[in-house]
Amino acid sequence: MSDTQINWGKIKWQSRRGMRELDLMLLPFVEHDLPKMDANVIDDYMDLLNLSDLELFRLLHGTAHTDNIKHQKLIDIIVACHETRKGVEGV
């Protein structure tokens, strides 16, 4: 997927999950970090969004783990990016 094929509006919309805890982690990630990553990571992120809110919440907060290596790597990246934003307004 090239930058011209990436629909950032769609990605951002699908990242809005309706759980404030998820929105606080996913939306800043999509706005600030994901655009700097390669197309494979973006594809993996879109696949990750197919999980339910509860599954995502548990994975992002470390109360569950996945055997899907791509998902786990991405979860680790999202959590690490979120950690750098802690203390910033709205996070």
C-alpha positions in Angstrom: 0.0 0.0 0.0 1.5 3.3 -1.0 0.9 6.7 0.6 -1.4 7.6 -2.2 -3.5 4.5 -1.5 -3.8 5.0 2.2 -7.1 6.4 3.4 -6.0 8.2 6.6 -9.6 9.4 7.3 -10.9 5.8 7.2 -8.0 4.6 9.4 -8.7 7.4 11.9 -12.4 6.7 11.9 -12.0 3.0 12.4 -9.6 3.8 15.3 -12.4 5.6 17.2 -13.6 2.7 19.3 -16.1 4.3 21.7 -14.0 3.4 24.7 -12.2 6.5 26.0 -9.3 4.3 27.1 -8.8 3.0 23.6 -9.3 6.3 21.9 -6.6 7.9 24.1 -4.1 5.3 22.9 -5.2 4.7 19.3 -6.0 8.1 18.0 -2.7 9.8 18.9 -0.9 6.8 17.5 -2.7 7.1 14.2 -2.2 10.9 14.1 1.5 11.0 15.1 3.2 7.7 14.8 1.5 5.4 12.2 2.2 7.8 9.3 5.9 7.4 9.9 5.7 3.7 9.6 5.9 1.5 6.5 3.0 0.1 4.6 3.3 -3.4 6.2 2.8 -1.9 9.6 -0.2 0.1 8.4 -1.7 -3.1 7.0 -1.1 -4.9 10.3 -2.7 -2.1 12.1 -5.8 -2.3 9.9 -5.9 -6.0 10.7 -5.6 -5.3 14.4 -8.7 -3.1 14.2 -10.8 -6.1 13.3 -10.5 -7.2 17.0 -13.3 -6.3 19.4 -13.0 -3.3 21.7 -12.7 -5.7 24.7 -9.9 -7.7 23.0 -8.0 -4.5 22.1 -8.4 -3.1 25.6 -7.1 -6.3 27.2 -4.1 -6.5 24.8 -3.2 -2.8 25.2 -3.4 -2.9 28.9 -1.5 -6.2 29.3 -4.3 -8.3 30.8 -4.3 -10.5 27.7 -1.8 -11.7 25.2 -2.1 -12.9 21.6 -0.3 -15.7 19.7 -0.4 -13.5 16.6 3.1 -12.2 16.4 2.3 -9.2 14.1 -0.5 -8.1 16.5 1.8 -8.4 19.5 4.6 -6.4 17.9 2.1 -3.7 17.0 0.5 -3.7 20.5 4.1 -3.3 21.9 4.7 -0.3 19.5 1.3 1.3 20.4 2.0 1.0 24.1 5.5 2.3 23.8 4.3 5.3 21.8 1.5 5.9 24.3 4.1 5.9 27.2 6.0 8.8 25.5 2.8 10.9 25.6 1.8 10.3 29.2 1.3 13.5 31.1 0.5 15.4 27.9 -2.9 17.1 27.9 -5.7 14.6 27.1 -3.6 11.5 27.7 
